[in-house]
Amino acid sequence: MNNDVQHRVLKAIAEVLERKETEIRLDASLRDDLAFDSLKQMTLSILLEDEFHRTIPPEDLMGIVTVKDIIDFIDRKLQEPAPT
């Protein structure tokens, strides 16, 4: 797992939740533990797109359950060629 990606994702999640990064566990469920609703998910998606300069279609986020799932997803996205 890329530590830079992890830090940047945790920072974005912390911003959406208005919490400290240290309060967010990698195994935390977005819905159950962090109380993510559709508005928070949309906000996070926009923040991540801006942070990593990648388009993240909503359907790509289906099946993402935990914080670690997001980090792994972004890691995979960064392996794809950058948009021109």
N, C-alpha and C positions, 0 to 999 in steps of 0.2 A: 504494500500500500504506500502510495506517495504521500509523505508527510506534509508537503506543501499543499497538495490538493486537500488533504484532511483538514489542515488548518483553515484554509479558505472556505471550505464547506461549513465547518463548525462556526466560523465567523458569520457567514450568511444566515445560518439557522439561528444563531444567537441574536442577530439583528431583528429577524422576523419575530422571535419570541420575546424580545426585550429582556434577555437573560445574559448571564456571563457564559462564555464558552466552556468554562470548567464545569458548569452545571449540566452539560449535555453529554450523555453516555453514548458510545458507539452502538450499543445494542438496544438503545431506546426506540420504542415503536413511535413512529410519527403521530399516529392517530391516538393510540391508547396512553402512551406515557407523556407525550408532548402536546397533546390536544390540538393537533393540526386539523383545521377545517379546510374547505375548498379555497377560501380567500387566502389563508396562510400558504397553502400549497402553490397558488398562483403567484403570490408575492415572492416566495422562495425561488420558483422557476425563473422569474424575471431577473432576480438578483444573480442567480447562477449563470444565466445567459450573459448578463453584463460582465460578470467577473471572469468567465472563462472564454468569452467571445465565441460561443457555440449556440446554435439553435437547439432548443430542447422541446420537441413536439409533445403535447400533453399525453399522447398515447404511449410515448416512450417511458413515461413515469409510472405506467400501470405495473403493478407487481412490486413496486418499491415500498418496503415496509419499515425498514430501520434506517437510522442515520448512516450506518456502514453501507447499506445498499446504495444510498445516494453517492457516497464517496467512491464506491466501486464503479457505479454508473458513469460518473464524471471522469474517472480514470480511463475507462474504456472510450468515452467520447473524445478524450484528448489524444488517443492513439489514431483517430481518424484524421485524414488530411484536413488542414485548416481551410475554412471557406475563403474564397477569393473576393 
